[in-house]
Structure formats: structure tokens, C-alpha cells
């Protein structure tokens, strides 16, 4: 198991410790192991996935979503900034043969080439990172999505509710390259389903 270096940002140290001690409650507040794996948060947004699709779970934690979508996709990738979360995800999901968990750098998706994924999913991640990183990830998802691909972006924190929150204007500017399929908001979050537009043949 990895050690926790003193030079790590405080937030990352917290996630590394949580992965070792109690990832269930840290990821989904108040959940214990017996309820965590069956929790339905986000599942309705990923119903009816195409069977031949490639799926990215951004900020995957210990891979709760993997076992719910692996049978509906040809391949699932989960990425997280926390080494210990990824190690735990690999152990917890070792029986699922079409899943891969990778540690990323916490700021972009440089692990992946352009136009790679059919679906990208993110939930309860962006409230933990600076605004600049949230905006960077929204741009990066556009890059790694295939044309016609879908971005389920379920919990962009709202300004005034989180220090890391975006105003609606900031969010709309960030998602301008996408087609907005659904847009809504709760007291604390924006929820969006976005699509990467198909190229106009006239532009080819």
C-alpha cells in the first residue's frame, strides 16, 4: 500500500487516509459497506448504455459504478487522483474483467487520446477541486469524447454554496462547445447531460 508523503496537498492526504480507513462514508456520506455498493446515486443517468461503448468514470473512488455498468459496456475505465482509492478499486472489482482503474494527475485526462470515449461520468468530485481544475476537466472531457458521445456531469458545485462553486455564467461558458441535452440544479449543484456534437460534413 502506498505511503502518504508530506508534500501531498491536504485534500489528497485526506482521500488517501479515507481509502484505508472508511472509503464508503467518505465517498457517500453516511453510507456503510453494506449499503454503499447498492446505492443508486447516478445510476438513472447511465441507463440504456450502448453495449459496444467505452465508459469513463472520472473520480471513480473505489469503483462503485464499475459493477453497475460493466455488463452494459464493452469497457469501463475508472480514474482517480488517490493512489489508495485506485488500489482499493482494483481489489474490490477484481472479478470484473472489462474494467481498468488508473491513477491520474488530478488535473487532466492526458492518459487518454482524443475521441476515445462514448460516455464520461462525473459525480461528487468537483466540489473537492479548485474552479480552474473543474473548468479544465470540462474541456478535457470534450477532447476525449467521441463525436456524439455523452457527458453525464451530475454535480458541478454552485457559487455561493461552495468555495469551489461556479456561477451559472461560468458554467455556460465552459460547456459552450457541447450540446446541452438536460440542465437542472439542486440547492447546491448543477446537473447536466451534455453531448459532443457531430461534425458538419461541410466542415470536413
C-alpha positions in Angstrom: 0.0 0.0 0.0 1.3 3.4 -0.8 2.7 5.8 1.7 1.4 9.3 2.2 4.1 11.9 1.6 4.2 15.1 3.5 4.3 17.1 0.2 0.8 15.9 -0.9 -1.9 18.6 -0.8 -4.1 18.3 2.3 -7.2 17.3 0.4 -5.3 14.4 -1.3 -3.9 13.2 2.1 -7.5 13.1 3.4 -8.6 10.9 0.5 -5.6 8.6 0.8 -6.4 8.1 4.5 -10.1 7.6 3.8 -9.3 4.9 1.3 -7.5 3.0 4.0 -9.9 3.6 6.9 -13.5 4.1 5.6 -14.0 4.9 1.9 -17.7 4.1 2.0 -18.7 7.0 4.2 -16.1 9.3 2.8 -17.4 8.9 -0.8 -21.1 8.7 0.0 -21.7 10.4 3.3 -23.3 8.2 5.9 -23.0 5.0 3.9 -21.6 1.8 5.3 -20.2 -1.1 3.3 -23.4 -3.0 3.3 -25.4 -0.1 1.6 -22.6 1.6 -0.4 -22.4 -0.9 -3.3 -26.1 -0.8 -3.9 -26.6 2.9 -3.6 -28.4 4.2 -6.7 -26.7 7.7 -6.9 -26.2 8.5 -10.5 -27.5 5.1 -11.9 -30.6 6.5 -13.6 -28.3 8.7 -15.7 -26.4 5.7 -17.1 -29.3 3.5 -18.0 -29.5 2.1 -21.6 -25.8 2.4 -22.4 -24.8 1.1 -25.8 -23.3 -2.4 -25.5 -20.3 -1.6 -27.6 -19.4 1.6 -25.7 -16.3 2.7 -23.8 -17.1 4.4 -20.5 -15.0 6.7 -18.3 -15.8 7.2 -14.6 -13.9 10.4 -13.6 -13.2 10.5 -9.9 -14.2 6.8 -9.5 -13.1 6.3 -5.9 -13.2 2.6 -5.1 -15.3 1.8 -8.2 -18.9 1.7 -7.0 -20.2 2.4 -10.5 -18.0 -0.2 -12.3 -20.0 -3.2 -11.3 -23.2 -1.5 -12.3 -22.2 -0.5 -15.8 -19.6 -3.1 -16.8 -22.2 -5.5 -18.1 -23.6 -2.7 -20.3 -20.4 -1.6 -21.9 -17.5 -3.2 -23.8 -15.0 -1.4 -21.5 -15.0 0.7 -18.3 -12.2 2.9 -17.2 -12.1 4.5 -13.7 -9.6 7.2 -12.9 -8.9 8.9 -9.5 -6.2 11.2 -8.1 -5.9 9.0 -5.0 -3.5 6.0 -5.3 -5.1 4.2 -2.4 -8.6 4.6 -3.8 -7.4 3.1 -7.1 -5.7 0.2 -5.3 -8.9 -0.4 -3.3 -11.0 -0.2 -6.5 -8.8 -2.8 -8.2 -9.2 -5.2 -5.3 -13.0 -4.6 -4.9 -13.7 -5.2 -8.6 -11.1 -7.8 -9.4 -13.8 -10.2 -10.7 -14.9 -7.8 -13.4 -12.7 -8.5 -16.4 -13.6 -5.5 -18.6 -12.7 -2.8 -16.1 -9.4 -0.8 -15.6 -8.6 1.5 -12.8 -5.8 4.2 -13.3 -4.3 6.9 -11.1 -4.3 10.3 -12.9 -2.6 13.6 -12.2 -5.7 15.2 -10.7 -5.9 18.0 -13.3 -6.4 16.5 -16.8 -7.1 13.3 -18.8 -3.7 13.1 -20.6 -3.8 9.4 -20.0 -6.2 9.2 -22.9 -6.2 10.1 -26.6 -8.7 12.3 -28.4 -12.1 10.9 -29.3 -11.7 7.8 -27.2 -14.9 7.5 -25.0 -18.6 7.1 -25.8 -19.6 8.1 -22.2 -18.0 10.1 -19.4 -19.5 10.3 -15.9 -18.6 12.5 -13.0 -20.4 12.9 -9.7 -19.5 14.4 -6.4 -16.0 15.3 -7.5 -15.7 19.0 -8.5 -16.6 20.4 -5.1 -13.2 19.0 -3.9 -11.1 20.8 -6.5 -10.3 24.4 -7.5 -12.5 26.1 -10.1 -9.6 26.1 -12.6 -9.4 22.3 -12.4 -13.2 21.9 -12.9 -13.1 24.1 -16.0 -10.1 22.2 -17.2 -11.8 18.8 -16.8 -14.9 20.0 -18.7 -12.6 21.0 -21.6 -10.7 17.7 -21.4 -13.8 15.6 -21.4 -14.8 17.3 -24.7 -11.5 16.3 -26.1 -11.6 12.6 -25.1 -15.3 12.1 -26.1 -16.2 10.7 -29.5 -18.5 12.8 -31.6 -22.0 12.1 -30.4 -20.6 11.0 -27.0 -22.4 11.8 -23.8 -21.0 13.6 -20.7 -23.1 12.9 -17.5 -22.0 15.8 -15.3 -24.1 15.4 -12.2 -22.7 17.7 -9.5 -21.0 20.9 -10.5 -20.9 23.0 -7.3 -22.8 26.3 -7.4 -21.2 29.6 -6.4 -22.4 30.7 -3.0 -22.7 27.1 -1.8 -19.1 26.0 -2.2 -15.8 28.0 -2.3 -15.1 25.9 -5.5 -18.5 26.7 -7.0 -19.2 28.1 -10.4 -21.7 30.8 -11.4 -24.2 29.8 -14.0 -22.5 32.1 -16.4 -19.1 30.4 -15.8 -20.7 27.0 -16.3 -22.5 28.0 -19.5 -19.3 29.4 -21.0 -17.4 26.2 -20.1 -20.0 23.9 -21.8 -20.5 26.1 -24.8 -18.8 23.6 -27.2 -21.3 20.9 -26.1 -24.9 20.4 -26.9 -26.9 20.6 -23.7 -29.4 17.7 -23.5 -30.5 18.3 -19.9 -29.9 21.0 -17.4 -31.1 21.3 -13.9 -30.0 22.4 -10.4 -30.4 21.5 -6.8 -29.8 23.8 -3.9 -26.0 23.1 -4.1 -25.3 21.7 -7.6 -25.9 22.0 -11.3 -26.7 18.8 -13.1 -26.1 18.4 -16.8 -26.3 15.9 -19.6 -24.1 17.1 -22.4 -23.3 15.7 -25.9 -20.3 16.3 -28.1 -21.8 17.5 -31.5 -21.2 15.6 -34.7 -19.0 17.4 -37.2 -20.9 19.1 -40.0 -19.8 17.3 -43.2 -19.4 20.7 -44.8 -16.6 21.4 -42.4 -14.6 18.3 -43.3 
